[in-house]
Amino acid sequence: MPKELLVMNNLEVKSDGSCKNLQSDNSCSIYETRPSICRVSDMQKDSGLSQLEYFQLTASVCNIWMDEDKSDYPRLDDDYSDHIIDSRSDD
């Protein structure tokens, strides 16, 4: 997520541009009280996309943002899609 978006949502930014609440293992230190911008499942449901489609879209956007920031953080690819349960089965 771009640092400007983090700041707009009252989240502090580390010197590398990542959220201050992101821990070294990539987990969130405020997960239970995270703001709505970080609640991916709620945003996915509101989008009308399947869970897989939503994650693929957000991964591509994240990669673009990381490229723009010249971040050395690993880019997201389709390898993670095997771990996603498609939410359409809940409809």
C-alpha positions as CSV (number, residue, x, y, z in Angstrom):
1,M,0.0,0.0,0.0
2,P,1.5,3.4,-0.9
3,K,2.7,5.4,2.1
4,E,0.3,8.2,1.1
5,L,-2.7,5.9,1.5
6,L,-1.3,4.7,4.9
7,V,-1.0,8.3,6.1
8,M,-4.5,9.1,4.8
9,N,-5.9,6.3,7.0
10,N,-4.0,7.5,10.1
11,L,-1.4,4.7,9.9
12,E,2.3,5.5,10.6
13,V,4.9,4.7,8.0
14,K,8.4,3.2,8.5
15,S,11.4,4.6,6.8
16,D,11.1,1.8,4.1
17,G,7.6,3.0,3.3
18,S,5.8,0.1,4.9
19,C,3.2,0.3,7.6
20,K,4.6,0.7,11.1
21,N,2.3,-2.1,12.3
22,L,3.8,-4.6,9.9
23,Q,6.0,-7.0,11.9
24,S,9.1,-8.8,10.6
25,D,7.1,-11.9,9.8
26,N,4.6,-9.8,7.8
27,S,1.9,-10.2,10.3
28,C,-0.1,-7.2,11.6
29,S,0.5,-6.0,15.2
30,I,-3.0,-4.4,15.3
31,Y,-4.9,-7.1,13.4
32,E,-7.9,-7.2,15.7
33,T,-8.3,-3.4,15.6
34,R,-7.0,-2.7,12.1
35,P,-8.8,0.0,10.1
36,S,-11.3,-0.8,7.3
37,I,-8.7,-0.2,4.6
38,C,-6.9,-3.2,5.9
39,R,-9.9,-5.5,6.1
40,V,-9.5,-7.4,2.8
41,S,-12.4,-9.8,3.2
42,D,-14.9,-7.0,3.7
43,M,-13.5,-5.1,0.8
44,Q,-13.6,-8.2,-1.4
45,K,-17.2,-8.9,-0.6
46,D,-18.2,-5.4,-1.5
47,S,-16.3,-5.6,-4.8
48,G,-18.6,-8.3,-6.3
49,L,-15.5,-10.3,-7.4
50,S,-14.6,-13.8,-6.3
51,Q,-12.0,-14.1,-3.7
52,L,-9.4,-15.3,-6.2
53,E,-10.2,-12.5,-8.7
54,Y,-10.0,-9.9,-5.9
55,F,-6.6,-11.2,-4.6
56,Q,-5.2,-11.3,-8.2
57,L,-6.3,-7.7,-8.8
58,T,-5.0,-6.4,-5.5
59,A,-1.7,-8.3,-6.0
60,S,-1.2,-6.7,-9.4
61,V,-1.9,-3.2,-7.9
62,C,0.5,-3.9,-5.0
63,N,3.2,-4.9,-7.5
64,I,2.7,-1.6,-9.4
65,W,2.9,0.4,-6.2
66,M,6.1,-1.4,-5.2
67,D,7.6,-0.8,-8.7
68,E,6.7,2.9,-8.5
69,D,8.3,3.1,-5.0
70,K,11.3,1.1,-6.3
71,S,10.8,-1.2,-3.4
72,D,12.9,-4.3,-3.0
73,Y,10.1,-6.1,-1.3
74,P,9.3,-9.4,-3.0
75,R,6.6,-9.1,-5.7
76,L,3.4,-11.1,-5.4
77,D,2.7,-13.8,-8.0
78,D,0.1,-16.5,-8.6
79,D,1.8,-19.0,-6.3
80,Y,-0.2,-17.9,-3.4
81,S,-3.6,-18.6,-5.2
82,D,-3.5,-22.2,-4.1
83,H,-4.1,-21.1,-0.5
84,I,-7.2,-19.0,-1.3
85,I,-10.6,-20.5,-0.7
86,D,-13.1,-19.2,-3.2
87,S,-15.8,-17.3,-1.4
88,R,-18.4,-18.0,-4.1
89,S,-19.3,-21.3,-2.3
90,D,-20.8,-19.1,0.4
91,D,-23.3,-17.5,-1.9
